Amino acid sequence: MNQLQTKLPTDTWVTATWEEYIQIIEDPVYAKAKGYYYNGKMRIETMGVGPDHASDNGIIYFAINLFCTLKGIPLQGLINCSYRKPGVRESQPDISYYIGARAKLAPQGSSIVNLNTVAPPDIAIEIADTSLSDDLGQKRLLYEDLEIPEYWIVDVENTRIIPFQITTSGSRRITESQVLPGLTISVLTEALTMSRTMDQSQVGAWLLAQFQQ
């Protein structure tokens, strides 16, 4: 553990016990970092601070909220919420959603969500700037084991969304959300592309028109 305390590499997976992970993630030094634990390894991930990462996060969150508002779909969205299966695994997606009747199951309070007592969200979204390969690999396996119905990756550099539906046998690529029928990924991708040259109110107006069709 001394090696982890004195020199802990970030943005990579490090072999550690659950107890070591908890000790590290609760250290005030990592208060602004994201924590993941899976298969006997932990990953301390620095928060994305670039403007494209921040913008994409905001556009996706706004778009899903707008879609559900117009369609009358109950939802509860959470940003940077940690989901923990104590002793086993933990994840902290950039955005997560409880949708429909399950919106009432969304956690409240200031504590990390304990998945032994709280149901997992319906969608987990990672905004990938420098973490794309890991989001596509190890984290995808982590979300499969968390049994979250959908896992989306927003590829900031290439302005695209890579969404997966998670099933009992793994995960598969989708082009339309299965938990939000009618929400096509291509519309969200176009909104991200537009946001590179338009302000967010213009993108919002375009999304409004698309969702009202």
C-alpha positions as CSV (number, residue, x, y, z in Angstrom):
1,M,0.0,0.0,0.0
2,N,2.9,2.4,0.6
3,Q,3.7,2.4,-3.1
4,L,0.1,3.4,-3.9
5,Q,0.2,6.1,-1.3
6,T,3.5,7.7,-2.4
7,K,3.1,7.4,-6.2
8,L,-0.3,6.5,-7.5
9,P,-0.6,6.6,-11.3
10,T,-3.9,8.1,-12.5
11,D,-6.0,7.2,-15.6
12,T,-4.8,3.6,-15.5
13,W,-5.8,0.4,-13.7
14,V,-3.8,-0.5,-10.7
15,T,-4.0,-3.8,-8.8
16,A,-5.5,-3.1,-5.3
17,T,-7.7,-4.6,-2.7
18,W,-11.1,-3.1,-2.0
19,E,-9.8,-1.7,1.3
20,E,-6.8,0.0,-0.5
21,Y,-9.2,1.5,-3.1
22,I,-11.4,2.9,-0.4
23,Q,-8.4,4.4,1.5
24,I,-7.2,6.1,-1.7
25,I,-10.6,7.4,-3.0
26,E,-11.4,8.9,0.4
27,D,-8.1,10.8,0.5
28,P,-8.8,14.5,0.1
29,V,-6.0,14.6,-2.5
30,Y,-8.4,12.8,-4.9
31,A,-11.5,14.7,-4.0
32,K,-11.9,16.0,-7.6
33,A,-11.0,12.6,-9.2
34,K,-13.3,9.9,-10.3
35,G,-13.1,6.4,-8.9
36,Y,-13.6,3.0,-10.5
37,Y,-13.0,-0.5,-9.0
38,Y,-13.4,-3.7,-11.0
39,N,-12.0,-7.2,-10.9
40,G,-9.4,-6.5,-8.2
41,K,-8.1,-3.3,-9.8
42,M,-8.8,0.4,-9.2
43,R,-8.7,3.3,-11.6
44,I,-8.4,6.9,-10.3
45,E,-9.4,9.1,-13.2
46,T,-8.8,12.8,-13.5
47,M,-11.8,14.9,-14.4
48,G,-12.1,16.1,-17.9
49,V,-11.5,19.9,-17.9
50,G,-11.4,20.7,-21.6
51,P,-14.1,22.9,-23.1
52,D,-15.2,20.2,-25.7
53,H,-15.6,17.7,-22.9
54,A,-17.6,20.1,-20.8
55,S,-19.7,21.2,-23.8
56,D,-20.5,17.6,-24.9
57,N,-21.5,16.8,-21.3
58,G,-23.9,19.7,-21.2
59,I,-25.4,19.0,-24.7
60,I,-26.1,15.4,-24.0
61,Y,-27.6,16.1,-20.6
62,F,-29.8,18.9,-22.0
63,A,-30.9,16.8,-25.0
64,I,-32.1,13.8,-23.0
65,N,-33.9,16.1,-20.5
66,L,-35.5,18.0,-23.4
67,F,-36.6,14.8,-25.1
68,C,-38.2,13.3,-22.0
69,T,-39.8,16.7,-21.1
70,L,-41.5,16.9,-24.5
71,K,-42.5,13.2,-24.5
72,G,-43.8,13.3,-20.9
73,I,-41.3,10.7,-19.8
74,P,-40.4,10.8,-16.1
75,L,-36.7,10.9,-15.5
76,Q,-34.1,11.8,-12.9
77,G,-30.6,12.6,-14.2
78,L,-27.4,12.6,-12.1
79,I,-24.0,14.0,-12.9
80,N,-20.8,12.4,-11.6
81,C,-22.8,10.1,-9.2
82,S,-20.8,7.1,-7.8
83,Y,-22.4,3.7,-7.8
84,R,-20.9,1.1,-5.4
85,K,-21.3,-2.6,-4.9
86,P,-19.3,-2.7,-1.7
87,G,-16.3,-5.0,-1.8
88,V,-16.8,-5.8,-5.5
89,R,-17.0,-2.8,-7.9
90,E,-17.6,0.9,-8.3
91,S,-18.2,3.3,-11.1
92,Q,-18.7,7.0,-11.5
93,P,-20.3,7.8,-14.9
94,D,-20.3,11.4,-16.1
95,I,-24.1,11.2,-16.5
96,S,-26.6,8.6,-15.4
97,Y,-30.4,8.4,-15.7
98,Y,-33.3,6.7,-14.0
99,I,-36.2,6.7,-16.5
100,G,-39.9,6.1,-16.6
101,A,-41.4,4.4,-13.6
102,R,-37.9,3.8,-12.3
103,A,-37.3,7.6,-11.9
104,K,-38.8,7.2,-8.4
105,L,-36.0,4.8,-7.6
106,A,-33.3,7.4,-8.1
107,P,-31.1,7.8,-5.0
108,Q,-31.1,10.9,-2.8
109,G,-28.7,12.3,-0.2
110,S,-25.0,13.0,-0.1
111,S,-23.7,9.4,0.2
112,I,-22.3,7.2,-2.5
113,V,-25.0,5.0,-3.9
114,N,-25.0,1.5,-2.4
115,L,-26.2,-0.9,-5.1
116,N,-27.0,-3.5,-2.4
117,T,-30.0,-1.3,-1.5
118,V,-30.6,0.9,-4.5
119,A,-31.3,-0.1,-8.0
120,P,-28.8,0.8,-10.7
121,P,-29.7,3.5,-13.3
122,D,-31.1,2.8,-16.8
123,I,-28.4,4.7,-18.7
124,A,-24.8,5.4,-17.8
125,I,-22.8,7.8,-20.0
126,E,-19.1,8.4,-20.1
127,I,-17.7,11.5,-21.8
128,A,-14.5,10.2,-23.3
129,D,-11.7,12.7,-24.1
130,T,-8.5,10.9,-23.2
131,S,-10.1,7.7,-21.8
132,L,-11.8,6.3,-24.9
133,S,-9.9,3.0,-25.1
134,D,-10.7,2.3,-21.5
135,D,-14.3,3.3,-21.8
136,L,-14.7,0.9,-24.7
137,G,-12.9,-1.9,-22.9
138,Q,-12.6,-2.4,-19.2
139,K,-15.3,0.1,-18.2
140,R,-17.8,-1.6,-20.7
141,L,-17.2,-4.9,-18.9
142,L,-17.7,-3.1,-15.6
143,Y,-21.1,-1.7,-16.7
144,E,-22.1,-5.0,-18.0
145,D,-21.5,-6.5,-14.6
146,L,-23.4,-3.7,-13.0
147,E,-26.4,-4.7,-15.2
148,I,-27.2,-1.1,-16.3
149,P,-29.5,-1.5,-19.4
150,E,-27.6,1.0,-21.6
151,Y,-24.1,2.3,-21.6
152,W,-23.1,5.2,-23.9
153,I,-19.7,6.6,-24.7
154,V,-19.3,10.1,-26.1
155,D,-16.1,10.3,-28.1
156,V,-15.2,13.9,-27.8
157,E,-12.3,14.0,-30.2
158,N,-14.2,12.4,-33.1
159,T,-17.6,13.9,-32.2
160,R,-19.6,10.7,-32.1
161,I,-21.6,8.5,-29.7
162,I,-21.0,4.8,-29.2
163,P,-24.0,3.4,-27.4
164,F,-24.5,-0.2,-26.1
165,Q,-27.5,-2.1,-24.9
166,I,-26.4,-4.4,-22.1
167,T,-27.9,-7.9,-22.0
168,T,-27.4,-11.0,-19.9
169,S,-24.9,-12.2,-22.5
170,G,-22.9,-9.0,-22.8
171,S,-23.5,-5.8,-24.8
172,R,-24.3,-4.9,-28.4
173,R,-24.2,-1.7,-30.4
174,I,-27.5,0.2,-30.9
175,T,-28.6,3.1,-33.1
176,E,-31.7,4.0,-31.0
177,S,-32.1,4.0,-27.3
178,Q,-34.1,1.0,-26.1
179,V,-35.1,2.6,-22.8
180,L,-36.0,5.9,-24.5
181,P,-37.8,4.6,-27.7
182,G,-37.7,7.2,-30.5
183,L,-34.5,8.8,-29.4
184,T,-32.1,8.1,-32.2
185,I,-28.4,8.4,-31.6
186,S,-27.8,10.1,-35.0
187,V,-29.8,13.2,-33.8
188,L,-27.7,13.5,-30.7
189,T,-24.5,13.1,-32.8
190,E,-25.7,15.9,-35.1
191,A,-26.3,18.1,-32.1
192,L,-22.7,17.5,-30.9
193,T,-21.4,18.4,-34.3
194,M,-23.4,21.6,-34.5
195,S,-22.2,22.6,-31.1
196,R,-18.7,23.0,-32.5
197,T,-19.8,26.0,-34.6
198,M,-23.1,27.1,-33.0
199,D,-24.0,28.3,-29.5
200,Q,-26.0,26.1,-27.2
201,S,-29.3,28.0,-27.6
202,Q,-29.1,27.4,-31.4
203,V,-28.4,23.7,-30.8
204,G,-31.3,23.6,-28.3
205,A,-33.7,25.2,-30.8
206,W,-32.7,22.6,-33.4
207,L,-33.2,19.8,-31.0
208,L,-36.6,21.1,-30.0
209,A,-37.6,21.1,-33.7
210,Q,-36.3,17.5,-34.2
211,F,-38.1,16.2,-31.1
212,Q,-41.4,17.8,-32.0
213,Q,-41.6,16.2,-35.4
